[in-house]
Every structure is written in C-alpha cells, then in structure tokens.
C-alpha cells in the first residue's frame, strides 16, 4: 500500500499500523504525536491497520527554548 508520511510517499506492506510505520522509521514509541488524515491517533490505537492512501503526520517533542 502507499501512504504519505510527513509529505513523502512511502510504500509499505498491507495492514501496516502506526506502530509499524514508527518501527520502519526507527522512531521511539515515546515523545511523539501521530495524526492520520488530520486526526490525532491515541497511543492505544497505534496497532490499528492504516488504509491505503492514508496521510500520516509524525511530530517529535524537542527540548529547549
């Protein structure tokens, strides 16, 4: 399936989850927020499969001022 992650088209296996996307990108499971098709996804729903064409935005927390 094809999804868009932070503006970049990405091809992933069918039934890939938010957690799977984070794993592929090597991102930690903490200190980040994820939105799919404009809606924030709670951590408990990160194991639900994404749909083909989904637009995923991943934001990481940064310390500093």
Wavefront OBJ file of the C-alpha trace (Angstrom):
o trace
v 0.000 0.000 0.000
v 1.035 3.613 -0.466
v 0.759 6.146 2.342
v 2.130 9.649 2.804
v 4.371 10.179 5.841
v 5.199 13.807 6.645
v 4.656 14.709 3.000
v 6.698 11.849 1.498
v 5.059 8.963 -0.346
v 6.003 5.647 1.200
v 5.201 2.105 0.073
v 4.601 -0.324 2.922
v 3.053 -3.789 3.257
v -0.731 -4.005 3.505
v -2.092 -3.911 7.057
v 0.815 -1.746 8.292
v -0.025 0.020 11.551
v 1.102 3.337 13.025
v 3.427 1.334 15.298
v 4.792 -0.404 12.196
v 5.489 2.922 10.478
v 7.349 4.152 13.563
v 9.399 0.951 13.592
v 10.315 1.284 9.910
v 11.406 4.869 10.516
v 13.369 3.896 13.635
v 11.384 6.263 15.850
v 10.852 5.668 19.568
v 7.404 4.985 20.972
v 7.656 7.953 23.341
v 7.900 11.697 22.864
v 5.971 11.737 19.606
v 2.462 12.508 18.417
v 0.825 10.963 15.370
v -2.070 12.161 13.226
v -3.702 10.149 10.451
v -5.757 12.028 7.866
v -5.764 15.086 10.119
v -6.951 13.340 13.312
v -4.661 12.701 16.271
v -4.294 8.976 16.975
v -4.045 7.934 20.624
v -1.249 5.554 21.526
v -3.752 2.763 22.298
v -4.858 2.851 18.629
v -1.361 2.624 17.136
v -1.932 -1.064 16.371
v -4.914 -0.477 14.072
v -4.119 -1.013 10.367
v -3.713 2.055 8.178
v -5.670 2.386 4.955
v -4.096 2.731 1.526
v -3.588 6.426 0.777
v -3.539 7.492 4.445
v -1.729 10.720 5.251
v 0.366 10.317 8.391
v 1.997 13.206 10.249
v 4.556 12.412 12.926
v 5.731 15.112 15.321
v 8.601 14.652 17.754
v 8.990 16.534 21.035
v 12.096 18.697 21.252
v 13.570 20.156 24.423
v 14.895 23.656 24.533
v 13.605 27.141 24.331
l 1 2 3 4 5 6 7 8 9 10 11 12 13 14 15 16 17 18 19 20 21 22 23 24 25 26 27 28 29 30 31 32 33 34 35 36 37 38 39 40 41 42 43 44 45 46 47 48 49 50 51 52 53 54 55 56 57 58 59 60 61 62 63 64 65
